[in-house]
Amino acid sequence: MLERHPELVGDEARLYRYFKTKFSSYLKDVLRRQESQKRQFDKMAYEEIGDVAHAIPAGGLWLDDYVAYREVLVQVEEALSEADRKQFQALVRGERFKGRQALLRKVRPYFSGFDQG
């Protein structure tokens, strides 16, 4: 830049303004190039999440499955004795206890509709 404009060597204020103008113009050009329609390949790939949401596996239960699951929990608790009910609540909380496998076998038929498959 100084080779093309040697008069700027002694004038620091003009050099600063000239550089600032050139630099801001350069930045604007870069941004325009990125945004132009013919330069779409310069941009990062972007997909609207609504367009691809069906391809993302959802974790957990859908609302209707959750409502059915809660109803089954109520049915199971009503069918169990008081001691089994306490164990069942511990089972739902993920706790370990003696007789866990026996209780699982006892309540498994209630949850047969929720099998993954």
VMD Tcl script that builds the backbone (N, CA, C; Angstrom):
set m [mol new atoms 351]
animate dup $m
set s [atomselect $m all]
$s set {name element resname resid chain x y z} {
  {N N MET 1 A 0.824 -1.173 0.000}
  {CA C MET 1 A 0.000 0.000 0.000}
  {C C MET 1 A 0.884 1.258 0.000}
  {N N LEU 2 A 1.926 1.230 0.789}
  {CA C LEU 2 A 2.818 2.394 0.829}
  {C C LEU 2 A 3.618 2.534 -0.454}
  {N N GLU 3 A 3.862 1.444 -1.160}
  {CA C GLU 3 A 4.576 1.530 -2.441}
  {C C GLU 3 A 3.718 2.229 -3.480}
  {N N ARG 4 A 2.406 1.981 -3.441}
  {CA C ARG 4 A 1.511 2.612 -4.405}
  {C C ARG 4 A 1.183 4.055 -4.022}
  {N N HIS 5 A 1.247 4.370 -2.729}
  {CA C HIS 5 A 0.912 5.720 -2.244}
  {C C HIS 5 A 2.012 6.200 -1.294}
  {N N PRO 6 A 3.169 6.621 -1.828}
  {CA C PRO 6 A 4.288 7.046 -0.969}
  {C C PRO 6 A 4.003 8.321 -0.179}
  {N N GLU 7 A 3.028 9.121 -0.598}
  {CA C GLU 7 A 2.719 10.358 0.125}
  {C C GLU 7 A 2.138 10.088 1.516}
  {N N LEU 8 A 1.678 8.846 1.776}
  {CA C LEU 8 A 1.095 8.517 3.076}
  {C C LEU 8 A 2.142 8.227 4.149}
  {N N VAL 9 A 3.410 8.092 3.747}
  {CA C VAL 9 A 4.468 7.745 4.704}
  {C C VAL 9 A 4.601 8.801 5.793}
  {N N GLY 10 A 4.546 10.045 5.452}
  {CA C GLY 10 A 4.732 11.117 6.429}
  {C C GLY 10 A 3.458 11.533 7.136}
  {N N ASP 11 A 2.305 11.217 6.588}
  {CA C ASP 11 A 1.027 11.669 7.148}
  {C C ASP 11 A 0.323 10.487 7.819}
  {N N GLU 12 A 0.553 10.375 9.118}
  {CA C GLU 12 A 0.019 9.223 9.852}
  {C C GLU 12 A -1.510 9.237 9.925}
  {N N ALA 13 A -2.121 10.403 10.049}
  {CA C ALA 13 A -3.579 10.500 10.138}
  {C C ALA 13 A -4.226 10.032 8.833}
  {N N ARG 14 A -3.674 10.483 7.694}
  {CA C ARG 14 A -4.213 10.039 6.397}
  {C C ARG 14 A -3.977 8.555 6.189}
  {N N LEU 15 A -2.814 8.063 6.621}
  {CA C LEU 15 A -2.510 6.636 6.505}
  {C C LEU 15 A -3.532 5.813 7.288}
  {N N TYR 16 A -3.842 6.270 8.505}
  {CA C TYR 16 A -4.821 5.576 9.334}
  {C C TYR 16 A -6.183 5.561 8.660}
  {N N ARG 17 A -6.657 6.721 8.163}
  {CA C ARG 17 A -7.960 6.793 7.495}
  {C C ARG 17 A -7.983 5.924 6.246}
  {N N TYR 18 A -6.920 5.966 5.477}
  {CA C TYR 18 A -6.834 5.193 4.243}
  {C C TYR 18 A -6.894 3.697 4.557}
  {N N PHE 19 A -6.099 3.281 5.553}
  {CA C PHE 19 A -6.075 1.870 5.929}
  {C C PHE 19 A -7.433 1.433 6.465}
  {N N LYS 20 A -8.049 2.274 7.309}
  {CA C LYS 20 A -9.348 1.957 7.889}
  {C C LYS 20 A -10.395 1.792 6.788}
  {N N THR 21 A -10.386 2.697 5.814}
  {CA C THR 21 A -11.335 2.621 4.701}
  {C C THR 21 A -11.103 1.363 3.875}
  {N N LYS 22 A -9.847 1.100 3.542}
  {CA C LYS 22 A -9.529 -0.091 2.745}
  {C C LYS 22 A -9.906 -1.367 3.498}
  {N N PHE 23 A -9.588 -1.409 4.783}
  {CA C PHE 23 A -9.854 -2.605 5.573}
  {C C PHE 23 A -11.351 -2.839 5.729}
  {N N SER 24 A -12.116 -1.781 6.027}
  {CA C SER 24 A -13.563 -1.955 6.179}
  {C C SER 24 A -14.196 -2.340 4.840}
  {N N SER 25 A -13.697 -1.782 3.738}
  {CA C SER 25 A -14.204 -2.174 2.417}
  {C C SER 25 A -13.898 -3.641 2.139}
  {N N TYR 26 A -12.705 -4.061 2.523}
  {CA C TYR 26 A -12.328 -5.460 2.330}
  {C C TYR 26 A -13.259 -6.381 3.122}
  {N N LEU 27 A -13.535 -6.034 4.379}
  {CA C LEU 27 A -14.433 -6.854 5.195}
  {C C LEU 27 A -15.839 -6.904 4.603}
  {N N LYS 28 A -16.332 -5.769 4.135}
  {CA C LYS 28 A -17.661 -5.738 3.523}
  {C C LYS 28 A -17.701 -6.612 2.275}
  {N N ASP 29 A -16.645 -6.568 1.480}
  {CA C ASP 29 A -16.582 -7.406 0.281}
  {C C ASP 29 A -16.602 -8.889 0.638}
  {N N VAL 30 A -15.859 -9.250 1.669}
  {CA C VAL 30 A -15.840 -10.658 2.098}
  {C C VAL 30 A -17.231 -11.090 2.546}
  {N N LEU 31 A -17.898 -10.258 3.330}
  {CA C LEU 31 A -19.246 -10.598 3.790}
  {C C LEU 31 A -20.234 -10.674 2.635}
  {N N ARG 32 A -20.145 -9.750 1.701}
  {CA C ARG 32 A -21.032 -9.790 0.531}
  {C C ARG 32 A -20.806 -11.055 -0.282}
  {N N ARG 33 A -19.549 -11.437 -0.425}
  {CA C ARG 33 A -19.231 -12.645 -1.190}
  {C C ARG 33 A -19.826 -13.875 -0.513}
  {N N GLN 34 A -19.749 -13.914 0.811}
  {CA C GLN 34 A -20.302 -15.054 1.532}
  {C C GLN 34 A -21.816 -15.102 1.418}
  {N N GLU 35 A -22.444 -13.955 1.353}
  {CA C GLU 35 A -23.898 -13.896 1.324}
  {C C GLU 35 A -24.491 -13.959 -0.083}
  {N N SER 36 A -23.679 -13.805 -1.101}
  {CA C SER 36 A -24.233 -13.774 -2.453}
  {C C SER 36 A -24.789 -15.143 -2.842}
  {N N GLN 37 A -25.811 -15.125 -3.650}
  {CA C GLN 37 A -26.470 -16.362 -4.057}
  {C C GLN 37 A -25.568 -17.252 -4.893}
  {N N LYS 38 A -24.700 -16.665 -5.701}
  {CA C LYS 38 A -23.854 -17.485 -6.567}
  {C C LYS 38 A -22.685 -18.098 -5.806}
  {N N ARG 39 A -22.485 -17.702 -4.543}
  {CA C ARG 39 A -21.375 -18.226 -3.748}
  {C C ARG 39 A -21.886 -19.059 -2.567}
  {N N GLN 40 A -22.967 -19.760 -2.771}
  {CA C GLN 40 A -23.537 -20.550 -1.686}
  {C C GLN 40 A -22.576 -21.609 -1.172}
  {N N PHE 41 A -21.677 -22.089 -2.005}
  {CA C PHE 41 A -20.745 -23.130 -1.562}
  {C C PHE 41 A -19.754 -22.613 -0.528}
  {N N ASP 42 A -19.588 -21.288 -0.400}
  {CA C ASP 42 A -18.697 -20.730 0.614}
  {C C ASP 42 A -19.318 -20.765 2.011}
  {N N LYS 43 A -20.635 -20.900 2.076}
  {CA C LYS 43 A -21.314 -20.883 3.363}
  {C C LYS 43 A -21.294 -22.268 3.995}
  {N N MET 44 A -21.434 -22.304 5.282}
  {CA C MET 44 A -21.538 -23.584 5.972}
  {C C MET 44 A -22.889 -24.210 5.653}
  {N N ALA 45 A -22.928 -25.522 5.650}
  {CA C ALA 45 A -24.188 -26.221 5.401}
  {C C ALA 45 A -25.152 -25.928 6.545}
  {N N TYR 46 A -26.407 -25.675 6.200}
  {CA C TYR 46 A -27.414 -25.357 7.203}
  {C C TYR 46 A -28.702 -26.064 6.832}
  {N N GLU 47 A -29.262 -26.771 7.776}
  {CA C GLU 47 A -30.551 -27.427 7.572}
  {C C GLU 47 A -31.508 -26.930 8.643}
  {N N GLU 48 A -32.704 -26.595 8.246}
  {CA C GLU 48 A -33.725 -26.205 9.210}
  {C C GLU 48 A -34.092 -27.434 10.028}
  {N N ILE 49 A -34.098 -27.312 11.347}
  {CA C ILE 49 A -34.336 -28.467 12.212}
  {C C ILE 49 A -35.730 -29.054 11.977}
  {N N GLY 50 A -36.683 -28.232 11.612}
  {CA C GLY 50 A -38.023 -28.739 11.338}
  {C C GLY 50 A -38.064 -29.655 10.130}
  {N N ASP 51 A -37.144 -29.442 9.185}
  {CA C ASP 51 A -37.117 -30.270 7.982}
  {C C ASP 51 A -36.499 -31.635 8.222}
  {N N VAL 52 A -35.640 -31.747 9.224}
  {CA C VAL 52 A -34.949 -33.018 9.465}
  {C C VAL 52 A -35.282 -33.628 10.821}
  {N N ALA 53 A -36.242 -33.069 11.537}
  {CA C ALA 53 A -36.560 -33.555 12.881}
  {C C ALA 53 A -37.037 -35.000 12.864}
  {N N HIS 54 A -37.691 -35.407 11.778}
  {CA C HIS 54 A -38.191 -36.784 11.715}
  {C C HIS 54 A -37.054 -37.799 11.701}
  {N N ALA 55 A -35.861 -37.394 11.302}
  {CA C ALA 55 A -34.729 -38.317 11.215}
  {C C ALA 55 A -33.967 -38.437 12.531}
  {N N ILE 56 A -34.267 -37.584 13.488}
  {CA C ILE 56 A -33.572 -37.611 14.776}
  {C C ILE 56 A -34.354 -38.514 15.718}
  {N N PRO 57 A -33.716 -39.565 16.227}
  {CA C PRO 57 A -34.453 -40.451 17.129}
  {C C PRO 57 A -34.798 -39.727 18.431}
  {N N ALA 58 A -36.037 -39.878 18.841}
  {CA C ALA 58 A -36.485 -39.219 20.064}
  {C C ALA 58 A -36.190 -40.115 21.259}
  {N N GLY 59 A -35.656 -39.536 22.297}
  {CA C GLY 59 A -35.415 -40.286 23.517}
  {C C GLY 59 A -36.654 -40.256 24.389}
  {N N GLY 60 A -36.932 -41.340 25.062}
  {CA C GLY 60 A -38.073 -41.372 25.961}
  {C C GLY 60 A -39.346 -41.800 25.270}
  {N N LEU 61 A -40.449 -41.567 25.953}
  {CA C LEU 61 A -41.756 -42.008 25.469}
  {C C LEU 61 A -42.504 -40.851 24.813}
  {N N TRP 62 A -43.336 -41.189 23.847}
  {CA C TRP 62 A -44.260 -40.216 23.289}
  {C C TRP 62 A -45.334 -39.964 24.335}
  {N N LEU 63 A -46.090 -38.914 24.190}
  {CA C LEU 63 A -47.083 -38.539 25.190}
  {C C LEU 63 A -48.115 -39.637 25.402}
  {N N ASP 64 A -48.634 -40.224 24.324}
  {CA C ASP 64 A -49.643 -41.273 24.483}
  {C C ASP 64 A -49.065 -42.504 25.175}
  {N N ASP 65 A -47.810 -42.853 24.875}
  {CA C ASP 65 A -47.162 -43.974 25.562}
  {C C ASP 65 A -46.958 -43.658 27.037}
  {N N TYR 66 A -46.614 -42.425 27.337}
  {CA C TYR 66 A -46.389 -42.034 28.727}
  {C C TYR 66 A -47.685 -42.116 29.532}
  {N N VAL 67 A -48.790 -41.656 28.944}
  {CA C VAL 67 A -50.086 -41.724 29.629}
  {C C VAL 67 A -50.462 -43.179 29.876}
  {N N ALA 68 A -50.271 -44.035 28.867}
  {CA C ALA 68 A -50.571 -45.462 29.035}
  {C C ALA 68 A -49.671 -46.080 30.100}
  {N N TYR 69 A -48.413 -45.701 30.119}
  {CA C TYR 69 A -47.460 -46.208 31.115}
  {C C TYR 69 A -47.899 -45.822 32.522}
  {N N ARG 70 A -48.307 -44.569 32.715}
  {CA C ARG 70 A -48.770 -44.131 34.044}
  {C C ARG 70 A -50.014 -44.902 34.474}
  {N N GLU 71 A -50.926 -45.192 33.538}
  {CA C GLU 71 A -52.123 -45.973 33.864}
  {C C GLU 71 A -51.752 -47.389 34.280}
  {N N VAL 72 A -50.785 -47.981 33.592}
  {CA C VAL 72 A -50.341 -49.331 33.945}
  {C C VAL 72 A -49.695 -49.322 35.328}
  {N N LEU 73 A -48.924 -48.294 35.644}
  {CA C LEU 73 A -48.328 -48.202 36.981}
  {C C LEU 73 A -49.400 -48.193 38.066}
  {N N VAL 74 A -50.474 -47.448 37.838}
  {CA C VAL 74 A -51.571 -47.389 38.813}
  {C C VAL 74 A -52.227 -48.757 38.937}
  {N N GLN 75 A -52.473 -49.429 37.804}
  {CA C GLN 75 A -53.088 -50.761 37.834}
  {C C GLN 75 A -52.221 -51.756 38.592}
  {N N VAL 76 A -50.926 -51.713 38.349}
  {CA C VAL 76 A -50.009 -52.640 39.014}
  {C C VAL 76 A -50.012 -52.389 40.514}
  {N N GLU 77 A -49.936 -51.128 40.927}
  {CA C GLU 77 A -49.921 -50.821 42.359}
  {C C GLU 77 A -51.213 -51.250 43.037}
  {N N GLU 78 A -52.347 -51.137 42.339}
  {CA C GLU 78 A -53.619 -51.572 42.917}
  {C C GLU 78 A -53.682 -53.084 43.059}
  {N N ALA 79 A -53.020 -53.813 42.157}
  {CA C ALA 79 A -53.071 -55.274 42.175}
  {C C ALA 79 A -52.097 -55.893 43.176}
  {N N LEU 80 A -51.139 -55.135 43.662}
  {CA C LEU 80 A -50.111 -55.680 44.550}
  {C C LEU 80 A -50.494 -55.522 46.020}
  {N N SER 81 A -49.914 -56.391 46.841}
  {CA C SER 81 A -50.082 -56.262 48.290}
  {C C SER 81 A -49.260 -55.069 48.773}
  {N N GLU 82 A -49.434 -54.703 50.035}
  {CA C GLU 82 A -48.723 -53.545 50.587}
  {C C GLU 82 A -47.210 -53.739 50.535}
  {N N ALA 83 A -46.730 -54.935 50.895}
  {CA C ALA 83 A -45.286 -55.209 50.877}
  {C C ALA 83 A -44.758 -55.172 49.446}
  {N N ASP 84 A -45.515 -55.793 48.518}
  {CA C ASP 84 A -45.098 -55.783 47.115}
  {C C ASP 84 A -45.141 -54.369 46.536}
  {N N ARG 85 A -46.101 -53.563 46.994}
  {CA C ARG 85 A -46.224 -52.190 46.503}
  {C C ARG 85 A -44.986 -51.375 46.887}
  {N N LYS 86 A -44.506 -51.559 48.116}
  {CA C LYS 86 A -43.293 -50.851 48.543}
  {C C LYS 86 A -42.096 -51.294 47.712}
  {N N GLN 87 A -42.019 -52.612 47.448}
  {CA C GLN 87 A -40.927 -53.110 46.607}
  {C C GLN 87 A -41.057 -52.580 45.179}
  {N N PHE 88 A -42.287 -52.512 44.679}
  {CA C PHE 88 A -42.508 -52.009 43.321}
  {C C PHE 88 A -42.080 -50.543 43.213}
  {N N GLN 89 A -42.397 -49.748 44.220}
  {CA C GLN 89 A -41.977 -48.343 44.214}
  {C C GLN 89 A -40.455 -48.231 44.245}
  {N N ALA 90 A -39.808 -49.130 44.994}
  {CA C ALA 90 A -38.341 -49.158 45.007}
  {C C ALA 90 A -37.809 -49.576 43.637}
  {N N LEU 91 A -38.512 -50.497 42.985}
  {CA C LEU 91 A -38.124 -50.946 41.642}
  {C C LEU 91 A -38.207 -49.784 40.644}
  {N N VAL 92 A -39.274 -49.019 40.720}
  {CA C VAL 92 A -39.451 -47.866 39.826}
  {C C VAL 92 A -38.355 -46.825 40.066}
  {N N ARG 93 A -37.926 -46.673 41.306}
  {CA C ARG 93 A -36.846 -45.727 41.626}
  {C C ARG 93 A -35.483 -46.261 41.225}
  {N N GLY 94 A -35.405 -47.534 40.822}
  {CA C GLY 94 A -34.139 -48.114 40.390}
  {C C GLY 94 A -33.304 -48.683 41.520}
  {N N GLU 95 A -33.913 -48.910 42.663}
  {CA C GLU 95 A -33.178 -49.429 43.814}
  {C C GLU 95 A -33.012 -50.939 43.712}
  {N N ARG 96 A -32.032 -51.457 44.437}
  {CA C ARG 96 A -31.787 -52.900 44.540}
  {C C ARG 96 A -32.391 -53.405 45.848}
  {N N PHE 97 A -32.971 -54.600 45.801}
  {CA C PHE 97 A -33.533 -55.193 47.009}
  {C C PHE 97 A -33.690 -56.693 46.794}
  {N N LYS 98 A -33.864 -57.419 47.888}
  {CA C LYS 98 A -34.043 -58.867 47.828}
  {C C LYS 98 A -35.438 -59.161 47.273}
  {N N GLY 99 A -35.513 -60.063 46.320}
  {CA C GLY 99 A -36.781 -60.409 45.695}
  {C C GLY 99 A -37.095 -59.579 44.464}
  {N N ARG 100 A -36.115 -58.868 43.980}
  {CA C ARG 100 A -36.313 -57.986 42.816}
  {C C ARG 100 A -36.712 -58.778 41.575}
  {N N GLN 101 A -36.010 -59.865 41.296}
  {CA C GLN 101 A -36.309 -60.668 40.104}
  {C C GLN 101 A -37.703 -61.287 40.187}
  {N N ALA 102 A -38.084 -61.750 41.375}
  {CA C ALA 102 A -39.423 -62.330 41.544}
  {C C ALA 102 A -40.495 -61.276 41.279}
  {N N LEU 103 A -40.275 -60.063 41.772}
  {CA C LEU 103 A -41.231 -58.980 41.529}
  {C C LEU 103 A -41.276 -58.613 40.048}
  {N N LEU 104 A -40.121 -58.599 39.392}
  {CA C LEU 104 A -40.094 -58.319 37.952}
  {C C LEU 104 A -40.912 -59.346 37.180}
  {N N ARG 105 A -40.757 -60.622 37.536}
  {CA C ARG 105 A -41.547 -61.667 36.861}
  {C C ARG 105 A -43.036 -61.469 37.115}
  {N N LYS 106 A -43.382 -61.004 38.307}
  {CA C LYS 106 A -44.785 -60.820 38.680}
  {C C LYS 106 A -45.431 -59.668 37.899}
  {N N VAL 107 A -44.693 -58.590 37.670}
  {CA C VAL 107 A -45.284 -57.406 37.020}
  {C C VAL 107 A -45.026 -57.344 35.516}
  {N N ARG 108 A -44.156 -58.197 35.001}
  {CA C ARG 108 A -43.820 -58.161 33.572}
  {C C ARG 108 A -45.047 -58.263 32.661}
  {N N PRO 109 A -46.036 -59.120 32.942}
  {CA C PRO 109 A -47.203 -59.196 32.041}
  {C C PRO 109 A -47.960 -57.869 31.888}
  {N N TYR 110 A -47.945 -57.034 32.899}
  {CA C TYR 110 A -48.630 -55.741 32.807}
  {C C TYR 110 A -47.982 -54.822 31.765}
  {N N PHE 111 A -46.683 -54.986 31.569}
  {CA C PHE 111 A -45.937 -54.097 30.682}
  {C C PHE 111 A -45.631 -54.731 29.325}
  {N N SER 112 A -46.325 -55.786 28.963}
  {CA C SER 112 A -46.026 -56.481 27.700}
  {C C SER 112 A -46.260 -55.592 26.479}
  {N N GLY 113 A -47.155 -54.631 26.559}
  {CA C GLY 113 A -47.417 -53.736 25.435}
  {C C GLY 113 A -46.326 -52.709 25.193}
  {N N PHE 114 A -45.383 -52.590 26.112}
  {CA C PHE 114 A -44.311 -51.601 25.983}
  {C C PHE 114 A -43.014 -52.210 25.490}
  {N N ASP 115 A -43.038 -53.466 25.072}
  {CA C ASP 115 A -41.825 -54.129 24.586}
  {C C ASP 115 A -41.298 -53.406 23.364}
  {N N GLN 116 A -39.971 -53.261 23.299}
  {CA C GLN 116 A -39.326 -52.671 22.123}
  {C C GLN 116 A -39.251 -53.754 21.063}
  {N N GLY 117 A -39.713 -53.478 19.902}
  {CA C GLY 117 A -39.613 -54.523 18.898}
  {C C GLY 117 A -40.241 -54.130 17.683}
}
mol reanalyze $m
mol bondsrecalc $m
mol representation Tube
mol addrep $m
